[in-house]
């Protein structure tokens, strides 16, 4: 669906992205808004809004840097914070004077006298521009939310778009529905209908498209590539589910040697991604050529399209290596959705709960869970450790409470004692997080007895490991994956 198609079918909200790490989440919560930014408004290269925007007469909401941009543009003063504010903060909506314009109370309507919001800023508004009034404060920020007394311009210093902010979505809903008067007419069912229509128009009117199961009638050929850095028994499990249970026309290609040969002595994460992406395309094109020969003999069409599972927030981890001269055209039916929306889509289409709620697995596979260079021995270690980890999580009844869990291999050895002998072996890092949209996440608090059992099993059962660590970092500042 093109941008023009979106505008004709749905009421839209424009997002001006100033480079915030949370910009995807603004889109996740609604579909405009001036985002946050790593810049300061007074930086030489800082991004700024075209002055014409302020003459359009449409509602504008500035988030974090967006608030500072509004205030700075209109004569306010922005200065560095005495202490950088990062993390949860209590925000107190202001008591508006009697007779205040009604629109000033709409943004924070229903928020009560205290809100817990997520802060992430090094600058703050120190002088209010003319025509604006205070809508909310914190103990360190007297201008946590502001509004223009006559025009529909609003600014908030906190981030309502992240899941750490309680009732943040309600603030965005107030802006979009109450202030912008947008009609909420997007639904997962309408998405399915529109996407099937779009793909049919792309690949031909006779193709029967079933999203998620990725079946395009008998013209669809699913290719499962064993790249040598999959989870333990991954290919067998996927084949049984996709081919035997769902009836997908699935071909398994063992290209593990090719991938591992190309990854030899490569340590830099982005090089790993690029090599894996390029090699995947080489394998897909080789398989397409093989299928073309079979189709030619049957008088059928050649393979033209490559179906990708790209999601909206992807930083092209799985497609970053796509070659410019690749022969296949890419179709990305899920490109407008987030992980949790894809799960809702899968359930709506009748897919099994276990399949829909399986933890995410990165496109480059274990290659980015093995820090440093990759060898078959390291793959074996992380496969076995990860298998034990997930198995124990399931036994403890915690799997569905965790958004993502995995074991990673750290790039160093450490000293230990096993069987009265000194050892110098590998270290496994365990990671588990709670998250809704995977753009922010908190580390999962395991019961100690579960962690103890997992650690004991890994050290005793995985040859070459003498130490297990658990990562207690949230996102941000850390990411969910280590590479």
Buried (B, 14 or more C-beta within 10 A) or exposed (E): BEEEEBEEEBBBBEBBBBEBBBBBBBBBBBBBBBBBBEBBBEEEEBBEBEEEBBEEEBBBBBBBBBBBBBBBBBEBEBEEBEEEBBEEBEBBBBEBEEEBEEBBBBBBEEBEEEBBBBBBBEBBBBEBBEEBBBBBBBEEBBBBBBBBEEBBBBBBBBBBBBBBBBBBBBBBBBBBBBBBEBEEEBEBEEBBEBBBEBBBEBBBEEBEBBBBBBBBEEBBBBBBBBBBBBBBEBBEEBBEBBBEEBEBBBBBBEBBEBBBEBBEEBBEBEEBBBBBBBBBBBBBBEBBEBBBEEBEEEEEEEBBBBBBBBBBBBEEBBBBBBEEEBBBEEBBBBBBBBBBBBBBBBBBBEBEEEBBBBBBBBBBBBBBBBBBBBBEEBBBBBBBBBBBBBBBBEEBEBBEEBBBBBBBBBEEBEEBEEEEEEBEBBBBBBBBBBBBBBBBBBBBEBEEEBBEBBBEBBBEEBEBBBBBBBBEBBBBEBEBBBB
